[in-house]
Amino acid sequence: MPQSSRVPTGAVAEQLPGVSVIFQSKPPHSRFDVVISSPVGQALSEDFSTALTAIGFNRRRRLPQVNGVLSESFEREGSGLCGGWSATERDKLTRDARATLRRFGFTMVPEVRT
């Protein structure tokens, strides 16, 4: 199956111009990765990465460059089947992720299934 060259539109913040964030749903679609995208050559704030790591999201990988945009994925596995999150974990982890992202100006972060 060919991959789309279209980068999903994410939440943006004035504090980090050019940076966008999405929640990328992961099978079994009970959890998500936090995916941060920025233009090539723009360094991501270490404070931002550290804040995500502090709530348990680990840097998973750098995604291939698409149309001059680099993306990094941060993941957090849960106790469910295939690393999925239980309903309790999903509530807590979603709340933690949204609160952390709001500190950096990101609101209304969309969840994208790919």
Residue frames relative to the residue before (quaternion, step in Angstrom):
aa qw qx qy qz dx dy dz
M 1.0000 0.0000 0.0000 0.0000 0.00 0.00 0.00
P 0.3762 -0.7419 0.5011 0.2386 3.63 -0.61 1.02
Q 0.4238 -0.6894 0.5277 0.2581 3.52 -1.13 0.76
S 0.4810 -0.6570 0.5028 0.2902 3.51 -1.12 0.73
S 0.3678 -0.7226 0.5367 0.2334 3.57 -1.01 0.74
R 0.5245 0.6294 -0.4076 0.4032 3.56 1.30 0.04
V 0.2783 -0.7444 0.5867 0.1554 3.57 -0.85 1.03
P 0.4517 -0.6907 0.4785 0.2997 3.62 -0.73 0.99
T 0.4532 -0.6679 0.5180 0.2833 3.56 -1.09 0.77
G 0.1092 -0.8163 0.5664 0.0290 3.54 -0.83 1.01
A 0.6918 -0.4233 0.3704 0.4527 3.51 -1.37 -0.19
V 0.1531 -0.7746 0.6085 0.0790 3.56 -1.08 0.75
A 0.1610 -0.7816 0.5974 0.0793 3.57 -1.25 0.49
E 0.5484 -0.6265 0.4479 0.3258 3.56 -1.09 0.73
Q 0.6243 0.5742 -0.3399 0.4062 3.61 1.08 -0.70
L 0.7796 0.1919 -0.0960 0.5884 3.58 1.14 -0.62
P 0.1482 -0.8344 0.5248 0.0805 3.60 0.37 1.21
G 0.7977 0.2880 -0.2319 0.4764 3.55 -1.00 0.88
V 0.6411 0.5084 -0.3187 0.4786 3.59 1.25 -0.29
S 0.0268 -0.7808 0.6238 0.0216 3.58 -1.04 0.79
V 0.2029 -0.7797 0.5868 0.0811 3.54 -1.23 0.60
I 0.0021 0.7590 -0.6509 -0.0133 3.55 -1.14 0.77
F 0.3469 -0.6345 0.6277 0.2882 3.51 -1.39 0.24
Q 0.1448 -0.7998 0.5792 0.0625 3.59 -0.56 1.16
S 0.3890 -0.7452 0.5029 0.2015 3.55 -0.46 1.28
K 0.1409 -0.7890 0.5960 0.0485 3.54 -1.01 0.91
P 0.5584 -0.5930 0.4432 0.3743 3.60 -1.01 0.72
P 0.5741 -0.1600 -0.8030 0.0059 1.65 -1.95 1.52
H 0.6152 -0.6084 0.3097 0.3943 3.58 1.09 0.82
S 0.5052 0.5892 -0.4609 0.4302 3.54 1.11 0.74
R 0.7491 0.2699 -0.1816 0.5771 3.59 1.30 -0.01
F 0.1806 -0.7736 0.5937 0.1280 3.56 -1.31 0.15
D 0.3602 -0.6510 0.6126 0.2669 3.49 -1.38 0.29
V 0.3654 -0.6683 0.5911 0.2653 3.55 -1.21 0.53
V 0.0793 -0.8082 0.5835 0.0030 3.59 -0.58 1.17
I 0.1294 -0.7903 0.5987 0.0170 3.53 -0.71 1.20
S 0.0820 -0.8041 0.5888 0.0059 3.57 -0.79 1.05
S 0.0662 0.7837 -0.6144 0.0627 3.54 -1.06 0.82
P 0.6190 -0.5506 0.3947 0.3973 3.59 -1.16 0.48
V 0.5998 -0.5531 0.4354 0.3806 3.56 -1.16 0.66
G 0.7817 0.3143 -0.2488 0.4778 3.57 -0.94 0.92
Q 0.6423 0.4714 -0.3354 0.5028 3.59 1.23 -0.23
A 0.3258 -0.7653 0.5261 0.1773 3.55 -0.55 1.18
L 0.4183 -0.6830 0.5428 0.2530 3.54 -1.08 0.80
S 0.5473 -0.6253 0.4533 0.3224 3.57 -0.98 0.87
E 0.4482 -0.6864 0.5045 0.2710 3.59 -0.85 0.98
D 0.5837 0.5745 -0.3706 0.4380 3.60 1.11 -0.63
F 0.6362 0.5366 -0.3132 0.4573 3.56 1.04 -0.84
S 0.6793 0.4784 -0.2797 0.4810 3.59 0.86 -0.98
T 0.6524 0.5214 -0.3078 0.4559 3.58 0.97 -0.87
A 0.6371 0.5320 -0.3247 0.4535 3.60 1.00 -0.80
L 0.6619 0.4857 -0.3096 0.4798 3.61 0.98 -0.80
T 0.6420 0.5166 -0.3152 0.4708 3.57 1.02 -0.79
A 0.6302 0.5628 -0.3266 0.4235 3.59 1.04 -0.79
I 0.7221 0.3831 -0.2494 0.5192 3.62 1.11 -0.55
G 0.6879 -0.5473 0.2578 0.4010 3.58 1.24 0.42
F 0.5396 0.5785 -0.4324 0.4328 3.61 1.22 0.12
N 0.1915 -0.8063 0.5550 0.0718 3.56 -0.62 1.15
R 0.5375 -0.5959 0.4786 0.3565 3.54 -1.10 0.75
R 0.2385 -0.8051 0.5346 0.0955 3.52 -0.59 1.19
R 0.7552 -0.2799 0.2333 0.5448 3.54 0.70 -1.07
R 0.4166 -0.6191 0.5901 0.3082 3.47 -1.41 0.22
L 0.3283 -0.7450 0.5502 0.1855 3.52 -0.88 0.96
P 0.6239 -0.5523 0.3841 0.3977 3.61 -1.12 0.52
Q 0.5693 -0.5975 0.4533 0.3368 3.54 -1.16 0.71
V 0.0177 -0.7762 0.6300 -0.0183 3.55 -0.99 0.94
N 0.8547 -0.0942 0.0262 0.5098 3.58 -0.72 1.14
G 0.7301 -0.4508 0.2393 0.4544 3.59 0.92 0.94
V 0.6313 0.4999 -0.3329 0.4907 3.58 1.25 0.33
L 0.1944 -0.7561 0.6162 0.1041 3.56 -0.98 0.96
S 0.1134 -0.7949 0.5939 0.0506 3.56 -1.03 0.79
E 0.1504 -0.7523 0.6358 0.0851 3.53 -1.19 0.73
S 0.2355 -0.7776 0.5737 0.1034 3.52 -1.01 0.89
F 0.1170 -0.7642 0.6326 0.0460 3.57 -0.99 0.95
E 0.1050 -0.8303 0.5472 0.0151 3.59 -0.73 1.06
R 0.0560 -0.7497 0.6559 0.0679 3.49 -1.34 0.33
E 0.2322 -0.7823 0.5649 0.1223 3.55 -0.55 1.17
G 0.3097 -0.7538 0.5561 0.1633 3.51 -1.22 0.58
S 0.6675 -0.5198 0.3718 0.3821 3.53 -1.33 -0.15
G 0.5532 0.6440 -0.3770 0.3702 3.60 1.27 -0.11
L 0.7610 -0.3528 0.3000 0.4543 3.50 -1.41 -0.08
C 0.8483 0.0519 -0.0794 0.5210 3.60 -0.92 0.95
G 0.6849 -0.4960 0.2894 0.4485 3.60 1.07 0.65
G 0.3997 0.7320 -0.4655 0.2962 3.56 1.26 0.19
W 0.4797 -0.6580 0.5024 0.2907 3.54 -1.29 0.34
S 0.4422 -0.6295 0.5612 0.3053 3.54 -1.14 0.69
A 0.6814 -0.4720 0.3411 0.4433 3.60 -1.23 0.25
T 0.6468 0.5149 -0.3149 0.4662 3.60 1.00 -0.81
E 0.6539 0.4999 -0.3093 0.4764 3.59 0.96 -0.88
R 0.6482 0.5269 -0.3288 0.4406 3.59 0.90 -0.87
D 0.6431 0.5138 -0.3269 0.4644 3.61 0.93 -0.85
K 0.7093 0.4680 -0.2661 0.4551 3.58 0.78 -1.04
L 0.7104 0.4666 -0.2728 0.4506 3.58 0.79 -1.01
T 0.6208 0.5199 -0.3420 0.4767 3.59 1.06 -0.68
R 0.6501 0.5117 -0.3084 0.4695 3.57 0.94 -0.89
D 0.6590 0.5081 -0.3021 0.4650 3.62 0.94 -0.91
A 0.6708 0.4987 -0.3001 0.4597 3.58 0.91 -0.93
R 0.6677 0.4940 -0.3076 0.4643 3.61 0.88 -0.89
A 0.6487 0.5117 -0.3233 0.4613 3.62 0.96 -0.81
T 0.6525 0.5060 -0.3109 0.4707 3.59 0.98 -0.82
L 0.6766 0.4898 -0.2942 0.4645 3.58 0.90 -0.89
R 0.6141 0.5463 -0.3483 0.4507 3.61 1.07 -0.68
R 0.5854 0.5791 -0.3671 0.4326 3.61 1.09 -0.65
F 0.7351 0.3758 -0.2104 0.5236 3.57 1.15 -0.59
G 0.6475 -0.5772 0.2931 0.4020 3.57 1.29 0.30
F 0.5528 0.6119 -0.3966 0.4033 3.60 1.24 0.11
T 0.0427 0.7763 -0.6255 0.0649 3.55 -0.69 1.15
M 0.8182 0.2440 -0.1813 0.4880 3.56 -1.26 0.34
V 0.1593 0.7997 -0.5554 0.1628 3.58 0.87 1.00
P 0.3244 -0.7745 0.5077 0.1928 3.60 -0.62 1.08
E 0.3146 -0.6928 0.6081 0.2266 3.55 -1.27 0.51
V 0.1175 -0.8184 0.5624 -0.0027 3.54 -0.66 1.18
R 0.2216 -0.7439 0.6144 0.1415 3.57 -0.94 0.91
T 0.0628 -0.8081 0.5854 0.0172 3.54 -0.87 0.95
